[in-house]
Amino acid sequence: MKSYMKTLIVSFTLLFAVGCGLTTPNVMMTTSKQFPPTNPDAVKIYLTDKPTKSFEEIGRISINKYSTGGAMVGVSRSSNEIYKNLREKAASIGGDAIINVTEDMMTTYGVVIKMSP
């Protein structure tokens, strides 16, 4: 019986861990240029304003606000988690910021930009 309970607990723990990480941001590149990755902590998110420096759009990004896989299907994710994932994905394609961030019932959207030097 103890072995069964251990197996059950480990199984649910793994399902929970896998389910939490299955939804990742999607990016549609809008330029053929490639940029080196940036630091995710430095990627700014502009909800209403835009940067005063000149910039170019490098991609469009979106992420589902609800988990779509594993044991956590349909569980709402926090804004902090969503923004963290957006920053990480934007940084991976060389983005410095995300502008025009909007939300609907299911998805958060934005435009990834690269600041001009």
C-alpha positions as CSV (number, residue, x, y, z in Angstrom):
1,M,0.0,0.0,0.0
2,K,2.9,2.4,0.8
3,S,4.4,1.7,-2.6
4,Y,1.1,2.4,-4.3
5,M,0.7,5.8,-2.5
6,K,4.3,6.8,-3.3
7,T,3.7,6.0,-7.0
8,L,0.4,7.9,-7.0
9,I,2.0,11.0,-5.3
10,V,5.0,11.0,-7.7
11,S,2.6,10.6,-10.7
12,F,0.4,13.5,-9.7
13,T,3.5,15.7,-9.0
14,L,4.9,14.9,-12.4
15,L,1.6,15.6,-14.1
16,F,1.3,18.9,-12.3
17,A,4.8,19.9,-13.2
18,V,4.4,19.0,-16.9
19,G,1.0,20.7,-17.1
20,C,2.3,24.0,-15.8
21,G,4.8,24.4,-18.5
22,L,3.1,23.4,-21.7
23,T,1.8,26.7,-22.9
24,T,4.5,28.8,-24.4
25,P,4.2,32.1,-26.4
26,N,3.9,32.0,-30.2
27,V,5.9,34.4,-32.3
28,M,5.4,35.3,-36.0
29,M,8.5,37.0,-37.3
30,T,7.8,40.2,-39.3
31,T,11.4,40.7,-40.5
32,S,14.0,38.5,-42.1
33,K,16.7,40.0,-39.9
34,Q,18.1,38.0,-37.1
35,F,19.2,39.5,-33.8
36,P,21.2,38.0,-30.9
37,P,19.2,37.1,-27.8
38,T,18.7,39.8,-25.1
39,N,18.2,39.6,-21.4
40,P,14.6,38.7,-20.6
41,D,14.8,40.9,-17.4
42,A,15.6,43.9,-19.6
43,V,12.6,43.4,-22.0
44,K,10.1,46.2,-21.2
45,I,6.4,45.8,-21.7
46,Y,4.4,48.8,-22.8
47,L,0.7,48.4,-22.1
48,T,-0.3,51.9,-23.4
49,D,2.7,54.1,-24.1
50,K,5.4,53.5,-26.7
51,P,9.1,54.1,-26.4
52,T,10.4,57.5,-27.3
53,K,13.4,56.1,-29.1
54,S,13.0,54.8,-32.7
55,F,12.5,51.1,-33.1
56,E,11.6,48.5,-35.6
57,E,9.0,45.7,-35.3
58,I,10.6,42.2,-35.4
59,G,7.6,40.0,-34.5
60,R,4.1,39.5,-33.3
61,I,3.7,37.5,-30.1
62,S,0.8,35.9,-28.4
63,I,0.2,33.5,-25.5
64,N,-2.8,31.6,-24.2
65,K,-4.0,32.8,-20.8
66,Y,-5.0,29.3,-19.8
67,S,-2.9,26.1,-19.6
68,T,-3.6,23.9,-22.6
69,G,-1.9,20.6,-21.6
70,G,-1.2,18.1,-18.9
71,A,-3.1,17.9,-15.7
72,M,-3.7,21.7,-15.5
73,V,-5.8,22.1,-18.6
74,G,-7.9,25.2,-18.4
75,V,-6.2,26.7,-15.4
76,S,-5.8,30.5,-15.6
77,R,-2.3,31.8,-15.4
78,S,-1.3,34.9,-13.5
79,S,-0.5,38.1,-15.3
80,N,3.1,37.9,-13.8
81,E,3.6,34.4,-15.3
82,I,2.2,35.5,-18.7
83,Y,4.4,38.6,-18.9
84,K,7.5,36.6,-17.7
85,N,6.9,34.1,-20.6
86,L,6.3,36.9,-23.1
87,R,9.6,38.6,-22.0
88,E,11.5,35.3,-22.3
89,K,10.2,34.6,-25.8
90,A,10.8,38.2,-27.0
91,A,14.4,38.1,-25.6
92,S,15.0,34.8,-27.4
93,I,14.5,36.6,-30.8
94,G,16.4,39.7,-29.8
95,G,13.6,41.9,-28.7
96,D,14.1,44.9,-26.4
97,A,10.4,45.6,-25.7
98,I,6.8,44.5,-26.3
99,I,4.4,47.2,-27.3
100,N,0.6,47.4,-28.1
101,V,-0.1,44.7,-25.5
102,T,-3.8,43.7,-25.6
103,E,-5.9,41.0,-24.2
104,D,-9.1,39.2,-25.0
105,M,-10.8,36.4,-23.1
106,M,-8.3,33.7,-24.0
107,T,-5.1,35.4,-25.3
108,T,-2.6,38.2,-24.6
109,Y,-1.0,39.7,-27.7
110,G,1.8,42.2,-28.4
111,V,4.4,43.4,-30.9
112,V,8.1,42.6,-30.3
113,I,10.4,45.5,-31.1
114,K,14.1,46.2,-31.4
115,M,15.3,49.6,-30.4
116,S,17.5,51.5,-32.9
117,P,21.1,52.1,-31.7
